């Protein structure tokens, strides 16, 4: 079965940086899109960024210019580089993979931005 393993979350000061990683284990047949979502306490889950199998990216307006999504297909890994972090970025970040009408989710990693 397909499983997603996330890492890289933690506590960081405002203006700092973190790099999240998501490793896909198991087989996903065909092209698939990877994405990062986040959910802050008391709020709905929201899209952060996506990247297609052809490396076309899409970002939410609130992270443009600060975050960057990338993928390494040889390592079955997707990354989210987060720079200039703000307290409002505090949330649980979830990795997602989607193909053939199926969606796979990681368990999430906590990102806390605080001084």
TIVEXVEX-668384 format. One line per 2 residues: their letters; for each residue z, x, y of N, C-alpha, C. Coordinates in steps of 0.02 Angstrom, whole numbers, always signed. Layout:
A	Z X Y Z X Y Z X Y ~ ... .
This chain:
XX	+0 +42 -60 +0 +0 +0 +0 +44 +62 ~ -23 +15 +116 -26 +50 +180 +43 +46 +214 .
XX	+66 +104 +238 +127 +107 +276 +116 +151 +338 ~ +150 +133 +392 +146 +171 +454 +215 +201 +468 .
XX	+216 +266 +480 +278 +301 +495 +278 +328 +566 ~ +324 +304 +607 +328 +323 +677 +383 +374 +690 .
XX	+372 +416 +740 +422 +465 +760 +410 +485 +832 ~ +459 +518 +863 +451 +545 +929 +491 +510 +983 .
XX	+521 +454 +968 +560 +419 +1018 +625 +456 +1033 ~ +658 +435 +1086 +721 +465 +1105 +740 +449 +1176 .
XX	+789 +486 +1201 +814 +478 +1269 +783 +531 +1314 ~ +756 +509 +1371 +724 +555 +1417 +740 +533 +1489 .
XX	+743 +582 +1534 +756 +567 +1604 +694 +540 +1639 ~ +703 +501 +1692 +645 +479 +1730 +601 +538 +1752 .
XX	+536 +529 +1746 +489 +583 +1761 +473 +628 +1703 ~ +509 +620 +1648 +499 +662 +1590 +442 +638 +1546 .
XX	+434 +671 +1489 +379 +657 +1444 +403 +651 +1372 ~ +368 +612 +1333 +378 +606 +1261 +310 +599 +1228 .
XX	+306 +621 +1165 +246 +612 +1126 +264 +576 +1061 ~ +238 +516 +1054 +249 +477 +994 +194 +490 +943 .
XX	+213 +490 +879 +166 +500 +825 +172 +443 +775 ~ +116 +427 +744 +114 +375 +692 +68 +399 +637 .
XX	+96 +408 +577 +58 +432 +519 +44 +373 +473 ~ -19 +366 +455 -40 +313 +410 -42 +340 +339 .
XX	-4 +310 +295 -6 +327 +224 -39 +271 +185 ~ -70 +288 +129 -110 +239 +93 -180 +236 +120 .
XX	-220 +193 +92 -290 +189 +109 -305 +128 +152 ~ -341 +141 +206 -371 +88 +246 -447 +98 +242 .
XX	-481 +51 +211 -552 +58 +199 -592 +35 +259 ~ -641 +75 +277 -683 +60 +334 -652 +82 +399 .
XX	-686 +65 +453 -662 +83 +520 -601 +41 +539 ~ -556 +71 +575 -497 +35 +597 -475 +57 +667 .
XX	-448 +10 +703 -422 +22 +770 -347 +35 +767 ~ -324 +84 +803 -253 +99 +808 -228 +79 +877 .
XX	-165 +60 +880 -137 +40 +944 -62 +52 +948 ~ -38 +52 +1009 +33 +55 +1023 +53 -6 +1063 .
XX	+108 -37 +1043 +137 -94 +1077 +210 -78 +1092 ~ +239 -116 +1137 +310 -105 +1152 +343 -172 +1166 .
XX	+408 -173 +1154 +448 -232 +1168 +514 -211 +1198 ~ +525 -230 +1260 +588 -217 +1294 +638 -271 +1276 .
XX	+701 -256 +1283 +753 -303 +1266 +747 -366 +1307 ~ +745 -423 +1273 +740 -487 +1307 +670 -505 +1330 .
XX	+620 -466 +1313 +552 -479 +1334 +504 -482 +1274 ~ +444 -507 +1286 +394 -513 +1233 +361 -446 +1219 .
XX	+334 -439 +1159 +294 -381 +1142 +231 -379 +1184 ~ +212 -319 +1206 +153 -312 +1248 +112 -252 +1226 .
XX	+47 -256 +1238 +2 -202 +1222 +12 -144 +1270 ~ +12 -83 +1242 +15 -23 +1282 -54 +11 +1284 .
XX	-83 +24 +1226 -147 +58 +1222 -177 +49 +1153 ~ -244 +52 +1149 -279 +50 +1085 -332 +104 +1084 .
XX	-352 +123 +1024 -407 +171 +1015 -446 +152 +953 ~ -512 +146 +960 -555 +127 +905 -571 +186 +860 .
XX	-605 +172 +805 -627 +225 +760 -675 +273 +794 ~ -711 +249 +845 -755 +290 +885 -721 +322 +945 .
XX	-655 +318 +948 -614 +349 +1000 -623 +317 +1069 ~ -643 +255 +1071 -644 +219 +1134 -574 +191 +1148 .
XX	-549 +203 +1208 -480 +186 +1224 -476 +129 +1273 ~ -419 +95 +1271 -403 +41 +1317 -329 +45 +1333 .
XX	-311 +36 +1397 -242 +42 +1419 -220 -18 +1459 ~ -157 -34 +1452 -127 -83 +1496 -123 -54 +1567 .
XX	-127 -97 +1617 -127 -73 +1686 -65 -34 +1704 ~ -9 -52 +1676 +54 -20 +1696 +63 +50 +1668 .
XX	+17 +74 +1625 +22 +142 +1598 -38 +185 +1615 ~ -89 +157 +1647 -149 +195 +1664 -132 +255 +1708 .
XX	-158 +313 +1689 -145 +374 +1725 -82 +410 +1704 ~ -41 +378 +1663 +21 +409 +1640 +23 +420 +1565 .
XX	-5 +373 +1526 -5 +378 +1454 -74 +394 +1428 ~ -78 +426 +1370 -141 +442 +1338 -135 +432 +1263 .
XX	-181 +393 +1234 -182 +382 +1162 -237 +424 +1132 ~ -224 +451 +1073 -274 +492 +1038 -263 +484 +963 .
XX	-312 +506 +924 -306 +502 +851 -336 +563 +818 ~ -308 +581 +762 -332 +636 +721 -346 +606 +652 .
XX	-408 +590 +639 -425 +556 +577 -413 +599 +516 ~ -421 +665 +522 -408 +710 +466 -335 +708 +445 .
XX	-291 +696 +493 -219 +692 +479 -194 +621 +473 ~ -239 +572 +480 -220 +502 +478 -163 +486 +526 .
XX	-170 +512 +587 -116 +507 +636 -143 +484 +703 ~ -104 +443 +736 -118 +422 +804 -59 +444 +848 .
XX	-74 +463 +910 -24 +489 +956 -23 +447 +1020 ~ +34 +447 +1052 +40 +420 +1119 +78 +470 +1161 .
XX	+42 +504 +1206 +72 +550 +1253 +95 +511 +1314 ~ +159 +514 +1329 +188 +476 +1384 +215 +525 +1436 .
XX	+187 +522 +1496 +208 +564 +1551 +234 +522 +1609 ~ +270 +553 +1654 +297 +519 +1713 +333 +455 +1694 .
XX	+377 +460 +1645 +411 +401 +1619 +457 +371 +1670 ~ +461 +305 +1669 +502 +266 +1714 +554 +227 +1674 .
XX	+609 +207 +1706 +658 +165 +1671 +627 +101 +1642 ~ +577 +74 +1675 +544 +13 +1650 +505 +24 +1586 .
XX	+493 +88 +1568 +460 +103 +1505 +507 +98 +1445 ~ +571 +88 +1457 +620 +82 +1403 +602 +23 +1359 .
XX	+593 +36 +1295 +574 -16 +1247 +571 +14 +1177 ~ +563 -30 +1128 +546 -8 +1061 +470 -6 +1057 .
XX	+443 +50 +1037 +371 +60 +1032 +349 +54 +960 ~ +297 +13 +949 +272 -1 +882 +200 +24 +875 .
XX	+186 +54 +818 +119 +75 +800 +84 +20 +761 ~ +19 +13 +771 -20 -39 +738 -87 -12 +714 .
XX	-108 -36 +656 -175 -21 +631 -207 -87 +610 ~ -270 -96 +628 -304 -159 +614 -374 -148 +588 .
XX	-391 -183 +535 -458 -181 +506 -468 -241 +460 ~ -529 -265 +457 -548 -318 +412 -502 -379 +415 .
XX	-480 -395 +475 -435 -451 +484 -363 -439 +465 ~ -346 -378 +446 -278 -361 +426 -245 -318 +480 .
XX	-181 -326 +487 -142 -287 +535 -81 -257 +500 ~ -70 -193 +513 -13 -157 +486 +31 -133 +544 .
XX	+96 -135 +535 +143 -118 +587 +195 -68 +563 ~ +213 -22 +607 +270 +21 +594 +335 -16 +611 .
XX	+391 +17 +597 +456 -14 +609 +480 -4 +680 ~ +447 +38 +718 +464 +48 +788 +507 +109 +799 .
XX	+501 +137 +859 +542 +193 +880 +567 +180 +950 ~ +631 +191 +962 +662 +176 +1026 +647 +230 +1078 .
XX	+624 +209 +1136 +615 +253 +1193 +661 +228 +1249 ~ +705 +272 +1272 +750 +255 +1325 +741 +304 +1382 .
XX	+727 +278 +1442 +717 +319 +1501 +775 +305 +1548 ~ +818 +354 +1557 +878 +344 +1597 +904 +411 +1621 .
X	+934 +411 +1680 +966 +470 +1707 +1039 +475 +1687 .
